[in-house]
Amino acid sequence: MAEDKKIKACPYCGSIEVVPKILFGGPLPGIDAKDGSYVCRNCGKEAVPLYFRSFDDWYAFFENRGDASKPVDLAFVSVPIIPVNTAALFSLGKFDFPIGKTAKVVNIIWHNNSIIPRDDGVPFDTYWKAAFDKRYNASAVLIMDLAGVREAKPNFKVLKDLTKKNREIWLDIGMRTVQDLFDSFAMEVSRAIVSTMTSTGLGIFNEVFELSDRCLPCIYLDEEIVWAKKRAGPSRIKEMAKKLKSIGYEEMAVVDLKRLGTAIGVSRGLLEETLACDIDIYIGGGVIETDLEFLREKGVAGALIDPHTPVIRSLFETEENLTATDFRLSEKSKTIKGSSIPTD
């Protein structure tokens, strides 16, 4: 059996979601290279993959390694959407303060044909700690730069700081050209989002596919598919899925804009419509944590969870309380150290 026909799996976690590591650079823009190593989308580690002749061989191998390595639900990922309001940070100039405490993760809604911030948000670091807390345990996070998506002005200075994390990060900077693809991967993220909302047609989907297999097409819906220009591409999900498959994509994300930021749960109707497409689906728009088991059982590839669900908000409060407690203990320690303690 040829090597490329075998099943490749991560030697660390057992996931079959492994892709060649792409190297961007060189004197000619638009050229990428593969150095022979692979990156696991599930655990984020780089390694030479294990090869198996069949899924039965793959499962038997990891089952024999014990529960810690058994590949259960590795194909399903839960990814919180993290909209960052970076537009307000353009005027900061050179900063020497923690940007993770200054950049805010806001909730968002779809209004007047635009994604807009709904509140003042919470510090990025607070959200990050909650998302990767053991009680929440996100598979990855999707950072959405609102300045890039809304105004085509990604704040790279801020994003470069926020993406310096040892976790799997998906990034949406509002990709409009191939240059945006290079800018995304210059920040060493795991996946770059190319969406209909910022695209003027199918051309960009063709171009980025030729350059990288780490781009995820994202279909934004408001009854019909939302494009940067009217009638720039297919209006229905099934037709769009066929177009993407003809290009070579094997997966796509679908986001219900009317539910985005509402945390009211996934649309069952939209779910059924997307499952009818012969392509792996990541679904978002109103998705909350109680949807995850249902979506996993339905067989979707993953869920894009709303930014500010009740569960994640409760973890924010826990994080803020712990921070306040640490501050009080620190201040108390300073007081004790500075006080006059009598000695015998």
C-alpha positions as CSV (number, residue, x, y, z in Angstrom):
1,M,0.0,0.0,0.0
2,A,1.3,3.4,-0.9
3,E,2.3,5.6,2.0
4,D,-0.1,8.4,1.1
5,K,-3.0,5.9,1.1
6,K,-2.2,4.7,4.6
7,I,-3.9,6.2,7.7
8,K,-1.6,8.7,9.5
9,A,-2.0,9.3,13.2
10,C,-0.4,11.5,15.8
11,P,1.9,9.4,18.0
12,Y,1.0,11.5,21.1
13,C,-2.8,11.6,21.1
14,G,-3.8,9.2,18.3
15,S,-5.7,11.8,16.3
16,I,-5.9,11.3,12.5
17,E,-6.2,15.1,12.1
18,V,-2.5,15.5,11.1
19,V,-1.4,17.7,8.3
20,P,2.0,18.5,6.7
21,K,3.8,21.4,8.3
22,I,3.9,24.2,5.8
23,L,6.8,26.6,5.7
24,F,6.1,30.0,4.3
25,G,8.9,32.2,3.1
26,G,11.6,32.5,0.5
27,P,12.3,35.2,-2.0
28,L,9.2,34.6,-4.0
29,P,5.8,35.4,-2.5
30,G,3.2,32.6,-2.9
31,I,5.7,29.8,-2.5
32,D,5.4,27.3,0.4
33,A,7.3,24.2,1.2
34,K,6.9,21.1,3.3
35,D,9.8,19.9,5.5
36,G,8.5,16.4,6.0
37,S,7.1,16.9,9.5
38,Y,3.4,16.9,10.5
39,V,1.3,19.0,12.9
40,C,-1.6,17.4,14.9
41,R,-4.7,19.6,14.8
42,N,-5.9,17.9,18.0
43,C,-3.0,18.4,20.4
44,G,-0.9,20.8,18.4
45,K,2.3,18.8,18.6
46,E,4.7,18.2,15.7
47,A,6.0,14.7,15.0
48,V,6.5,12.1,12.4
49,P,3.1,10.3,12.2
50,L,2.4,6.7,12.7
51,Y,1.0,4.8,9.7
52,F,-1.8,2.2,9.7
53,R,-3.3,0.0,7.0
54,S,-6.9,0.5,8.1
55,F,-9.0,2.2,10.7
56,D,-9.4,-1.1,12.5
57,D,-5.6,-1.3,12.9
58,W,-5.5,2.3,14.1
59,Y,-8.2,1.8,16.7
60,A,-6.7,-1.5,17.9
61,F,-3.3,0.0,18.4
62,F,-4.5,2.9,20.6
63,E,-7.0,0.8,22.4
64,N,-4.2,-1.5,23.5
65,R,-2.3,1.5,24.8
66,G,-4.9,2.1,27.5
67,D,-7.6,4.7,28.1
68,A,-5.1,7.6,28.3
69,S,-4.3,7.2,24.7
70,K,-7.5,5.7,23.3
71,P,-8.7,7.9,20.4
72,V,-12.2,8.7,21.6
73,D,-14.0,11.6,19.8
74,L,-10.7,12.9,18.5
75,A,-12.4,14.0,15.3
76,F,-14.8,16.4,17.1
77,V,-13.4,19.7,18.2
78,S,-15.0,22.5,20.4
79,V,-13.7,25.9,19.4
80,P,-14.9,29.1,21.2
81,I,-15.1,32.1,19.0
82,I,-13.0,35.0,20.5
83,P,-13.9,38.3,18.9
84,V,-11.2,40.9,19.8
85,N,-12.0,44.6,19.5
86,T,-8.6,45.7,18.2
87,A,-9.7,48.9,16.5
88,A,-9.6,50.8,19.8
89,L,-5.9,49.8,20.2
90,F,-4.5,51.4,16.9
91,S,-3.9,54.7,18.7
92,L,-1.7,53.1,21.4
93,G,1.5,53.4,19.4
94,K,4.4,51.7,21.1
95,F,3.2,49.9,24.1
96,D,5.1,48.3,27.0
97,F,2.2,47.0,29.0
98,P,0.5,43.6,28.9
99,I,-1.7,43.7,25.8
100,G,-3.5,40.6,27.0
101,K,-5.0,42.6,29.8
102,T,-5.8,45.6,27.5
103,A,-7.3,43.9,24.5
104,K,-11.0,43.0,25.1
105,V,-12.9,39.9,24.0
106,V,-16.4,41.2,23.3
107,N,-19.7,39.6,22.6
108,I,-21.0,40.2,19.1
109,I,-24.3,40.4,17.2
110,W,-25.3,40.6,13.5
111,H,-26.9,44.0,12.9
112,N,-27.4,46.1,9.8
113,N,-25.5,43.6,7.7
114,S,-22.4,43.8,10.0
115,I,-20.9,42.1,13.0
116,I,-20.7,44.6,15.8
117,P,-19.5,44.5,19.4
118,R,-22.3,44.0,21.9
119,D,-20.6,45.0,25.1
120,D,-17.3,46.2,26.6
121,G,-16.0,42.7,26.9
122,V,-13.4,41.1,29.2
123,P,-9.6,41.1,29.1
124,F,-8.2,38.6,26.6
125,D,-6.1,36.9,29.2
126,T,-9.2,36.4,31.4
127,Y,-11.0,34.7,28.5
128,W,-8.0,32.7,27.5
129,K,-7.5,31.2,31.0
130,A,-11.2,30.3,31.2
131,A,-11.3,28.7,27.7
132,F,-8.3,26.4,28.5
133,D,-9.2,25.8,32.1
134,K,-9.6,22.0,32.8
135,R,-13.3,22.7,33.6
136,Y,-13.9,24.0,30.0
137,N,-11.0,22.4,28.1
138,A,-11.5,24.0,24.6
139,S,-9.8,22.1,21.7
140,A,-8.7,25.4,20.1
141,V,-9.8,29.0,19.9
142,L,-10.9,31.1,16.9
143,I,-9.6,34.6,17.3
144,M,-11.7,37.0,15.2
145,D,-10.1,40.4,14.7
146,L,-13.0,42.7,14.3
147,A,-10.9,45.5,12.9
148,G,-9.9,43.2,10.1
149,V,-13.3,41.6,9.5
150,R,-15.3,44.8,9.7
151,E,-12.9,47.4,8.2
152,A,-10.2,45.4,6.4
153,K,-7.6,46.8,8.9
154,P,-6.2,43.9,10.9
155,N,-4.2,45.1,13.9
156,F,-1.1,43.0,13.4
157,K,0.8,44.6,16.3
158,V,-1.8,43.4,18.7
159,L,-2.5,40.0,17.1
160,K,1.2,39.1,17.1
161,D,1.2,39.5,20.8
162,L,-2.1,37.7,21.4
163,T,-1.1,34.7,19.2
164,K,2.1,34.0,21.1
165,K,0.5,31.1,22.9
166,N,1.3,27.4,23.1
167,R,-2.1,26.4,22.0
168,E,-4.0,25.7,18.8
169,I,-5.2,29.0,17.4
170,W,-7.5,29.6,14.4
171,L,-7.4,33.1,13.1
172,D,-9.9,35.2,11.1
173,I,-8.4,38.6,10.0
174,G,-11.1,39.1,7.4
175,M,-9.1,37.5,4.5
176,R,-9.7,39.3,1.2
177,T,-6.5,38.6,-0.7
178,V,-3.6,36.1,-0.8
179,Q,-1.5,38.5,1.1
180,D,-3.9,38.1,4.1
181,L,-3.1,34.4,4.0
182,F,0.6,35.1,4.4
183,D,-0.1,37.6,7.1
184,S,-2.1,35.1,9.0
185,F,0.5,32.4,8.9
186,A,3.3,34.8,9.7
187,M,1.8,34.7,13.2
188,E,2.2,31.0,13.3
189,V,-1.4,30.1,13.9
190,S,-2.8,26.6,13.2
191,R,-5.5,27.5,10.8
192,A,-6.5,30.6,8.8
193,I,-10.2,31.4,8.1
194,V,-11.3,32.5,4.6
195,S,-14.9,33.5,4.7
196,T,-17.7,34.5,2.3
197,M,-18.4,37.6,4.3
198,T,-15.1,39.3,3.3
199,S,-14.8,37.6,-0.1
200,T,-16.0,39.0,-3.5
201,G,-16.2,35.6,-5.1
202,L,-14.9,32.1,-5.3
203,G,-11.6,33.2,-6.6
204,I,-10.0,33.6,-3.2
205,F,-11.0,30.1,-2.1
206,N,-9.3,28.7,-5.2
207,E,-6.1,30.8,-4.6
208,V,-5.6,30.0,-0.9
209,F,-6.3,26.2,-1.5
210,E,-3.5,26.1,-4.0
211,L,-1.1,27.6,-1.4
212,S,-2.1,25.8,1.9
213,D,-4.2,23.0,3.2
214,R,-4.6,24.8,6.6
215,C,-7.2,27.2,5.4
216,L,-10.8,26.6,6.6
217,P,-13.6,28.1,4.4
218,C,-16.3,29.7,6.5
219,I,-19.8,30.2,5.2
220,Y,-21.7,33.0,6.9
221,L,-25.5,32.8,6.6
222,D,-28.4,35.3,7.0
223,E,-31.1,33.2,5.3
224,E,-28.7,33.1,2.3
225,I,-24.9,33.1,2.1
226,V,-23.5,36.5,2.9
227,W,-20.8,37.8,0.5
228,A,-18.8,41.0,0.4
229,K,-20.7,41.9,-2.7
230,K,-24.2,40.8,-3.6
231,R,-24.5,37.7,-5.8
232,A,-20.7,37.2,-5.7
233,G,-21.2,33.5,-5.3
234,P,-23.7,30.7,-4.5
235,S,-26.5,31.6,-2.2
236,R,-27.3,28.2,-0.8
237,I,-25.2,26.0,1.4
238,K,-25.5,22.8,-0.6
239,E,-24.4,24.6,-3.8
240,M,-21.4,26.2,-2.0
241,A,-20.4,22.8,-0.6
242,K,-20.3,21.4,-4.1
243,K,-18.1,24.3,-5.3
244,L,-15.7,23.9,-2.4
245,K,-15.4,20.1,-3.0
246,S,-14.7,20.7,-6.6
247,I,-11.8,22.9,-5.6
248,G,-10.5,20.2,-3.3
249,Y,-11.8,21.2,0.2
250,E,-12.9,18.4,2.5
251,E,-14.4,20.6,5.2
252,M,-16.1,23.9,5.8
253,A,-17.5,26.0,8.7
254,V,-21.1,27.3,8.6
255,V,-22.1,30.2,10.9
256,D,-25.7,31.3,11.5
257,L,-25.3,35.1,11.7
258,K,-28.8,35.6,13.2
259,R,-27.9,33.4,16.2
260,L,-24.3,34.5,16.5
261,G,-23.7,35.9,20.0
262,T,-27.2,35.0,21.3
263,A,-26.2,31.8,23.1
264,I,-29.6,30.3,22.4
265,G,-28.4,27.0,21.0
266,V,-27.7,25.6,17.5
267,S,-30.4,25.8,14.8
268,R,-31.7,22.3,14.2
269,G,-32.9,23.3,10.8
270,L,-29.5,24.6,9.7
271,L,-27.8,21.5,11.2
272,E,-30.0,19.2,9.1
273,E,-29.3,21.3,6.0
274,T,-25.5,21.2,6.5
275,L,-25.5,17.5,7.3
276,A,-27.0,16.9,3.8
277,C,-23.8,18.3,2.3
278,D,-21.2,15.7,1.6
279,I,-18.4,17.5,3.4
280,D,-17.2,17.8,7.0
281,I,-18.9,20.6,8.9
282,Y,-17.9,22.9,11.7
283,I,-21.1,24.6,12.8
284,G,-21.5,27.9,14.7
285,G,-24.0,30.6,15.6
286,G,-25.8,30.4,19.0
287,V,-23.9,27.2,19.9
288,I,-23.6,26.6,23.6
289,E,-21.9,23.9,25.7
290,T,-25.1,21.8,26.1
291,D,-25.2,21.4,22.3
292,L,-21.9,19.7,22.1
293,E,-22.9,16.1,22.9
294,F,-25.8,16.4,20.5
295,L,-23.6,17.7,17.7
296,R,-21.0,15.0,18.3
297,E,-23.6,12.3,18.0
298,K,-24.9,13.9,14.8
299,G,-21.4,13.5,13.3
300,V,-20.3,17.1,12.7
301,A,-16.5,17.7,12.7
302,G,-16.8,20.4,15.4
303,A,-18.6,23.3,17.0
304,L,-17.8,27.0,17.0
305,I,-19.1,28.0,20.4
306,D,-20.6,31.5,21.0
307,P,-18.2,33.9,22.6
308,H,-20.0,34.6,25.9
309,T,-22.1,31.7,27.0
310,P,-23.3,31.4,30.6
311,V,-20.7,28.7,31.3
312,I,-17.8,30.7,30.1
313,R,-19.1,33.8,31.9
314,S,-19.2,31.8,35.2
315,L,-15.5,30.9,34.6
316,F,-14.7,34.6,34.1
317,E,-16.2,35.4,37.5
318,T,-14.2,32.6,39.1
319,E,-11.0,33.9,37.4
320,E,-11.7,37.5,38.6
321,N,-12.4,36.4,42.1
322,L,-9.1,34.4,42.2
323,T,-7.2,37.4,40.9
324,A,-8.8,39.7,43.5
325,T,-7.9,37.2,46.2
326,D,-4.3,37.0,45.0
327,F,-4.1,40.8,45.0
328,R,-5.4,41.0,48.6
329,L,-3.0,38.4,49.8
330,S,-0.1,40.2,48.0
331,E,-1.0,43.5,49.7
332,K,-1.4,41.8,53.0
333,S,2.1,40.2,52.6
334,K,3.6,43.6,51.8
335,T,2.0,45.1,54.9
336,I,3.3,42.3,57.1
337,K,6.8,42.6,55.7
338,G,6.8,46.4,56.2
339,S,5.4,46.3,59.8
340,S,7.5,46.6,62.9
341,I,7.4,43.2,64.7
342,P,8.8,43.2,68.3
343,T,11.5,40.7,69.1
344,D,12.5,39.2,72.5
